[in-house]
Amino acid sequence: MSPITEVALVTGREVRRSFRSTKGVLLAVLSVAAGAGFSMLFAWLDRVKRENLPPGTDWRAAQEQFFAQWYAPETGRALASCPYSLWMMLIATLWLAPWLVALMAFDAVSGEMQHRTVCFWTIRVRRPSYMIGKALGAWSAVVAVTLGMNLVVWAVTIALGPWPAANVIGWGARFFAVTLPISAAWCGIATLVGSQFKTPILSLLFICTAFFCLWLLRVTAGFAQAHWLAYAYPNTFDALLLSPNLADAARGLLSTGLIALATATAAALAFQRKDV
């Protein structure tokens, strides 16, 4: 088989395994339920925010000022007309994605090494293909779960908010697209760290530790004004990916893509030398 066929085989099997297992089904159900809860909360916060604006306030100008404090002024202008609840869902997804990745991917490789089932795969496919397929499978499963969460929020926003359906779907799709390269970077990191251990619980522990250390590095970068340190933290790039400037968006996409590619490649190279 060609390497592409091997990667597709492992990826497909990993996605099926994720949603056939009790863990995968439970995480999917809990995530969609959380999306329903978030949607109700965000719709309520959006309504409260609108109702508490002083009389005569330009709502669009207020949103532009708010988003300009989070991002660059040009990004604030671009986001001025977006539904506030959808932006809040974006922020929630970015914060939840690393932990969802950790829970979905921690036993992808370590579980098979523990039970020696990995031996059946290493004689059927190339080791690099196996690892890349594992990373892509984890990413596909996480994307499916987060999409389910977002669809619930979009539906509730359309039903309860003053926004036209086309506006909600357009902004929702754009915000969801921002999460895709960032979650890919988290999956690459989780695959690299988790594949170093033969015990799933150790894999989960070290993945969570790695994610926490990356977040701590991001916080340290802010206090020390050493912004380059934050580039190792995938969530840093949401501002670039949301920018209306195509050059900034391309930089964000390239940066997250490089993290995903570098970590998946490192995992494949390390697994190539591992005695399984």
CORNOR-V71322 format. One record per residue. N is the residue number from 0. RES is the residue in one letter. PSI is psi in radians with two decimals (999 if undefined). Layout:
n->{N:N}
res->{RES:RES}
psi->{PSI:PSI}
//
This chain:
n->{0:1:2:3:4:5:6:7:8:9:10:11:12:13:14:15:16:17:18:19:20:21:22:23:24:25:26:27:28:29:30:31:32:33:34:35:36:37:38:39:40:41:42:43:44:45:46:47:48:49:50:51:52:53:54:55:56:57:58:59:60:61:62:63:64:65:66:67:68:69:70:71:72:73:74:75:76:77:78:79:80:81:82:83:84:85:86:87:88:89:90:91:92:93:94:95:96:97:98:99:100:101:102:103:104:105:106:107:108:109:110:111:112:113:114:115:116:117:118:119:120:121:122:123:124:125:126:127:128:129:130:131:132:133:134:135:136:137:138:139:140:141:142:143:144:145:146:147:148:149:150:151:152:153:154:155:156:157:158:159:160:161:162:163:164:165:166:167:168:169:170:171:172:173:174:175:176:177:178:179:180:181:182:183:184:185:186:187:188:189:190:191:192:193:194:195:196:197:198:199:200:201:202:203:204:205:206:207:208:209:210:211:212:213:214:215:216:217:218:219:220:221:222:223:224:225:226:227:228:229:230:231:232:233:234:235:236:237:238:239:240:241:242:243:244:245:246:247:248:249:250:251:252:253:254:255:256:257:258:259:260:261:262:263:264:265:266:267:268:269:270:271:272:273:274:275}
res->{M:S:P:I:T:E:V:A:L:V:T:G:R:E:V:R:R:S:F:R:S:T:K:G:V:L:L:A:V:L:S:V:A:A:G:A:G:F:S:M:L:F:A:W:L:D:R:V:K:R:E:N:L:P:P:G:T:D:W:R:A:A:Q:E:Q:F:F:A:Q:W:Y:A:P:E:T:G:R:A:L:A:S:C:P:Y:S:L:W:M:M:L:I:A:T:L:W:L:A:P:W:L:V:A:L:M:A:F:D:A:V:S:G:E:M:Q:H:R:T:V:C:F:W:T:I:R:V:R:R:P:S:Y:M:I:G:K:A:L:G:A:W:S:A:V:V:A:V:T:L:G:M:N:L:V:V:W:A:V:T:I:A:L:G:P:W:P:A:A:N:V:I:G:W:G:A:R:F:F:A:V:T:L:P:I:S:A:A:W:C:G:I:A:T:L:V:G:S:Q:F:K:T:P:I:L:S:L:L:F:I:C:T:A:F:F:C:L:W:L:L:R:V:T:A:G:F:A:Q:A:H:W:L:A:Y:A:Y:P:N:T:F:D:A:L:L:L:S:P:N:L:A:D:A:A:R:G:L:L:S:T:G:L:I:A:L:A:T:A:T:A:A:A:L:A:F:Q:R:K:D:V}
psi->{2.65:2.75:-0.63:-0.74:-0.71:-0.78:-0.76:-0.67:-0.83:-0.71:-0.83:-0.72:-0.65:-0.70:-0.78:-0.73:-0.68:-0.71:-0.03:-0.34:2.71:-0.71:-0.82:-0.78:-0.76:-0.76:-0.70:-0.80:-0.80:-0.66:-0.76:-0.67:-0.70:-0.67:-0.70:-0.76:-0.77:-0.73:-0.73:-0.76:-0.81:-0.67:-0.71:-0.77:-0.67:-0.76:-0.75:-0.72:-0.75:-0.74:-0.48:0.03:2.43:2.56:2.40:0.00:2.36:1.92:-0.73:-0.73:-0.65:-0.73:-0.70:-0.73:-0.71:-0.87:-0.49:-0.44:-0.48:-0.69:-2.95:2.72:-0.67:-0.58:-0.65:-0.72:-0.68:-0.56:0.00:-0.52:0.12:2.62:2.20:-0.64:-0.60:-0.64:-0.68:-0.62:-0.63:-0.84:-0.73:-0.71:-0.71:-0.64:-0.61:-0.48:-0.81:-0.69:-0.56:-0.71:-0.80:-0.76:-0.54:-0.52:-0.12:-0.55:0.21:-0.77:-0.77:-0.64:-0.68:-0.53:-0.63:-0.72:0.10:0.20:-0.29:-0.46:-0.56:-0.51:-0.64:-0.25:-0.14:-0.59:2.80:2.58:-0.77:-0.67:-0.67:-0.82:-0.72:-0.68:-0.67:-0.79:-0.77:-0.64:-0.75:-0.74:-0.76:-0.73:-0.74:-0.73:-0.74:-0.74:-0.80:-0.56:-0.72:-0.75:-0.80:-0.65:-0.67:-0.77:-0.72:-0.78:-0.77:-0.67:-0.70:-0.72:-0.67:-0.31:3.03:0.15:2.45:2.61:-0.70:-0.67:-0.80:-0.81:-0.68:-0.88:-0.67:-0.77:-0.67:-0.80:-0.69:-0.67:-0.55:-0.60:-0.35:-0.96:-0.53:-0.76:-0.54:-0.70:-0.74:-0.67:-0.68:-0.77:-0.78:-0.69:-0.74:-0.85:-0.82:-0.50:-0.06:-0.09:2.54:-0.07:2.09:-0.68:-0.64:-0.68:-0.83:-0.76:-0.80:-0.54:-0.81:-0.68:-0.75:-0.75:-0.73:-0.72:-0.65:-0.71:-0.72:-0.65:-0.67:-0.74:-0.76:-0.70:-0.65:-0.77:-0.67:-0.05:0.50:1.37:-0.41:-0.44:-0.50:-0.19:-0.25:-0.19:1.91:-0.60:-0.20:-0.48:0.12:-0.61:-0.72:-0.73:-0.44:-0.18:2.44:-0.23:2.05:-0.57:-0.72:-0.76:-0.68:-0.66:-0.72:-0.76:-0.74:-0.73:-0.84:-0.64:-0.68:-0.68:-0.83:-0.80:-0.77:-0.75:-0.68:-0.67:-0.74:-0.69:-0.70:-0.72:-0.71:-0.68:-0.49:-0.54:-0.05:2.48:1.86:999}
//
